[in-house]
């Protein structure tokens, strides 16, 4: 389901892109997987921008499908219990 973006959603998306580009203010996320480094940064409200880095011997599309599969998040995120996708803003951003 592609959502129609409101002015607030557009502002939030622009803020997320700006925060993601800044190298300061990121907090490490502890992961079960040791070959991947993740960090997050507080955004507006109770939202976070999440950044993940790592070397994986898999095609990029396969990695993105794995990361975007909310049902598999418990496999690599210690603090995640459950969730679901509320909506898709574009190919790169979802609301979960």
C-alpha positions in Angstrom: 0.0 0.0 0.0 1.6 3.3 -1.1 0.5 6.2 1.2 -0.3 9.7 0.1 2.2 11.9 1.8 0.9 14.7 4.0 3.0 17.8 4.6 4.0 16.4 8.0 5.2 13.2 6.4 7.2 15.1 3.8 8.8 17.2 6.6 9.6 14.0 8.6 11.1 12.4 5.6 13.3 15.4 4.9 14.4 15.5 8.5 15.2 11.8 8.4 17.4 12.3 5.4 19.2 15.3 7.0 19.8 13.4 10.3 21.0 10.3 8.4 23.7 12.5 6.6 25.0 13.9 9.9 27.8 11.7 11.5 27.2 12.9 15.1 24.5 11.9 17.7 24.3 8.2 16.8 23.8 5.6 19.5 25.1 2.0 19.0 22.4 -0.8 18.8 23.5 -4.1 20.3 22.9 -6.9 17.8 23.1 -10.7 18.0 24.9 -10.7 14.6 28.6 -9.6 15.1 29.4 -9.0 11.5 27.0 -6.1 11.3 27.2 -2.7 13.1 24.0 -0.8 13.7 23.2 2.6 15.3 20.2 4.8 15.8 19.5 8.5 16.2 16.5 10.2 17.7 14.2 11.9 15.3 11.0 13.8 15.8 8.5 12.5 18.4 9.4 9.0 19.5 10.9 8.0 16.2 14.4 6.9 15.4 16.5 6.8 12.2 18.4 3.5 12.0 21.7 3.0 10.2 23.2 -0.5 9.5 26.7 -1.3 8.2 28.4 -4.6 7.4 30.0 -6.9 4.9 27.9 -9.7 3.7 28.6 -12.2 1.0 25.0 -11.9 -0.4 23.5 -9.9 -3.2 22.3 -6.5 -2.0 18.7 -7.2 -3.0 18.6 -10.3 -0.9 20.0 -8.3 2.1 17.4 -5.6 1.7 14.5 -8.2 1.5 15.8 -9.8 4.7 16.1 -6.4 6.5 12.6 -5.3 5.3 11.0 -8.6 6.4 9.6 -7.4 9.8 8.8 -11.1 10.8 12.5 -11.9 10.7 13.7 -8.9 12.8 13.7 -11.0 16.0 16.5 -13.0 14.4 19.0 -10.1 14.7 17.4 -7.5 17.1 17.5 -8.4 20.8 15.0 -5.7 21.9 12.5 -6.2 19.1 9.4 -8.3 20.2 6.9 -7.8 17.4 5.6 -5.3 14.9 3.9 -4.7 11.5 4.2 -2.3 8.6 1.7 0.5 8.9 2.5 2.0 5.5 5.1 2.5 2.8 6.2 6.0 2.1 8.5 5.1 -0.9 10.9 2.4 -1.9 13.3 3.4 0.8 11.0 4.3 3.8 8.4 2.4 5.6 6.4 3.1 8.8 6.5 0.1 11.1 
